Amino acid sequence: MVKKQAEHKQEFVIVTQIGSPIGREDTQRKTLIGLGLNKIGRSRKLANIPDIMGMVTKVKHLLKVEYS
């Protein structure tokens, strides 16, 4: 049985770090590392799932978020 492509289409979010974690809480620094970010200007393409979006929300003041 062949599954349709639409069923496997997954939405992504592109996050770019625009702020420094210096002087922030340790949990925010660890959240950035968990997202795969550690320097200003770095970007990652991540799955748009609740776990990732919760992490993005926690450090939204340090990120630029683009939905695709």
VOTOR-936112 format. One record per residue: residue number from 1; x, y, z of N, C-alpha, C in turn. Coordinates in Angstrom, 2 decimals. Layout:
REM residues N
(NUM (X Y Z) (X Y Z) (X Y Z))
...
This chain:
REM residues 68
(1 (0.84 -1.17 0.00) (0.00 0.00 0.00) (0.89 1.24 0.00))
(2 (0.61 2.18 -0.88) (1.41 3.38 -1.01) (0.76 4.50 -0.21))
(3 (1.56 5.14 0.64) (1.05 6.25 1.43) (1.24 7.55 0.65))
(4 (0.33 8.44 0.84) (0.39 9.72 0.15) (1.51 10.59 0.74))
(5 (2.09 11.43 -0.10) (3.13 12.33 0.35) (2.62 13.34 1.37))
(6 (1.36 13.76 1.23) (0.80 14.77 2.13) (0.79 14.28 3.58))
(7 (0.69 12.99 3.80) (0.67 12.47 5.15) (2.03 12.60 5.82))
(8 (3.11 12.60 5.03) (4.45 12.65 5.58) (5.03 14.06 5.57))
(9 (4.29 15.00 5.03) (4.80 16.37 4.99) (4.83 16.93 6.40))
(10 (6.01 17.37 6.80) (6.19 17.88 8.15) (6.56 19.36 8.06))
(11 (5.98 20.14 8.92) (6.29 21.56 8.95) (7.57 21.78 9.73))
(12 (8.30 22.81 9.33) (9.56 23.13 9.98) (9.54 24.58 10.43))
(13 (10.42 24.87 11.35) (10.63 26.23 11.83) (12.14 26.48 11.78))
(14 (12.52 27.65 11.28) (13.93 28.03 11.22) (14.18 29.05 12.33))
(15 (15.08 28.71 13.24) (15.39 29.60 14.35) (16.82 30.10 14.18))
(16 (17.00 31.39 14.39) (18.30 32.03 14.31) (18.55 32.75 15.63))
(17 (19.71 32.52 16.21) (20.04 33.17 17.47) (20.46 34.61 17.19))
(18 (19.78 35.57 17.85) (20.10 36.98 17.66) (20.54 37.66 18.96))
(19 (20.49 36.92 20.06) (20.86 37.49 21.35) (21.83 36.59 22.08))
(20 (22.58 37.18 22.98) (23.58 36.45 23.74) (22.98 35.90 25.05))
(21 (23.39 34.70 25.45) (22.91 34.16 26.72) (23.70 34.68 27.93))
(22 (24.67 35.56 27.70) (25.46 36.10 28.81) (24.55 36.90 29.74))
(23 (24.61 36.59 31.00) (23.79 37.28 32.00) (22.38 36.73 32.11))
(24 (22.06 35.69 31.38) (20.74 35.06 31.45) (20.78 33.89 32.42))
(25 (19.61 33.39 32.74) (19.53 32.22 33.62) (20.19 31.02 32.94))
(26 (20.71 30.12 33.75) (21.38 28.92 33.24) (20.43 28.05 32.41))
(27 (19.15 28.04 32.79) (18.19 27.22 32.04) (18.01 27.74 30.61))
(28 (18.10 29.06 30.42) (17.99 29.62 29.08) (19.21 29.26 28.24))
(29 (20.37 29.28 28.83) (21.59 28.88 28.13) (21.50 27.42 27.69))
(30 (21.03 26.57 28.58) (20.90 25.15 28.27) (19.83 24.90 27.21))
(31 (18.78 25.73 27.20) (17.74 25.60 26.18) (18.31 25.93 24.81))
(32 (19.12 26.97 24.71) (19.76 27.30 23.43) (20.64 26.15 22.95))
(33 (21.39 25.55 23.85) (22.24 24.42 23.49) (21.37 23.25 23.03))
(34 (20.25 23.04 23.68) (19.32 21.98 23.29) (18.74 22.19 21.91))
(35 (18.59 23.45 21.52) (18.10 23.77 20.17) (19.22 23.69 19.14))
(36 (20.45 23.50 19.58) (21.59 23.41 18.67) (22.20 24.75 18.34))
(37 (21.96 25.74 19.18) (22.49 27.08 18.97) (23.49 27.40 20.07))
(38 (24.59 28.08 19.71) (25.53 28.49 20.74) (26.25 29.78 20.39))
(39 (26.01 30.34 19.21) (26.64 31.61 18.84) (25.63 32.46 18.08))
(40 (25.74 33.76 18.24) (24.84 34.68 17.54) (25.03 34.52 16.04))
(41 (23.90 34.45 15.33) (23.93 34.30 13.88) (23.77 32.87 13.39))
(42 (23.85 31.91 14.27) (23.68 30.51 13.87) (22.21 30.20 13.70))
(43 (21.90 29.37 12.70) (20.51 28.99 12.41) (20.37 27.48 12.41))
(44 (19.16 27.03 12.71) (18.83 25.61 12.66) (17.43 25.46 12.09))
(45 (17.23 24.41 11.33) (15.91 24.06 10.81) (15.41 22.90 11.66))
(46 (14.33 23.16 12.41) (13.83 22.19 13.37) (12.38 21.84 13.06))
(47 (11.96 20.67 13.47) (10.58 20.23 13.29) (9.65 21.08 14.14))
(48 (8.49 21.39 13.61) (7.50 22.19 14.32) (6.63 21.26 15.17))
(49 (7.19 20.83 16.30) (6.48 19.95 17.22) (6.38 20.66 18.57))
(50 (5.45 20.26 19.41) (5.25 20.95 20.69) (6.50 21.03 21.57))
(51 (7.33 20.00 21.58) (8.54 20.01 22.40) (9.47 21.14 21.98))
(52 (9.71 21.24 20.69) (10.60 22.26 20.15) (10.00 23.65 20.34))
(53 (8.70 23.78 20.08) (8.06 25.09 20.20) (8.05 25.59 21.64))
(54 (7.98 24.68 22.61) (8.07 25.07 24.01) (9.44 25.63 24.34))
(55 (10.49 25.03 23.76) (11.84 25.52 23.97) (12.01 26.89 23.30))
(56 (11.46 27.04 22.10) (11.54 28.32 21.38) (10.83 29.42 22.18))
(57 (9.68 29.10 22.75) (8.94 30.07 23.53) (9.74 30.53 24.76))
(58 (10.48 29.62 25.35) (11.24 29.93 26.56) (12.34 30.97 26.30))
(59 (12.93 30.93 25.09) (14.03 31.85 24.77) (13.70 32.71 23.55))
(60 (12.42 33.03 23.38) (11.99 33.77 22.19) (12.63 35.15 22.09))
(61 (13.05 35.71 23.20) (13.69 37.03 23.18) (15.12 36.95 22.64))
(62 (15.67 35.75 22.49) (17.01 35.57 21.97) (17.01 35.02 20.54))
(63 (15.83 34.80 19.97) (15.73 34.14 18.67) (14.91 34.95 17.66))
(64 (15.20 34.68 16.39) (14.33 35.10 15.30) (13.73 33.83 14.73))
(65 (12.42 33.77 14.60) (11.72 32.56 14.21) (11.05 32.76 12.86))
(66 (11.28 31.82 11.93) (10.62 31.85 10.63) (9.93 30.50 10.42))
(67 (8.68 30.55 10.01) (7.90 29.33 9.79) (7.93 28.98 8.31))
(68 (8.11 27.69 8.00) (8.11 27.25 6.61) (7.28 26.00 6.45))
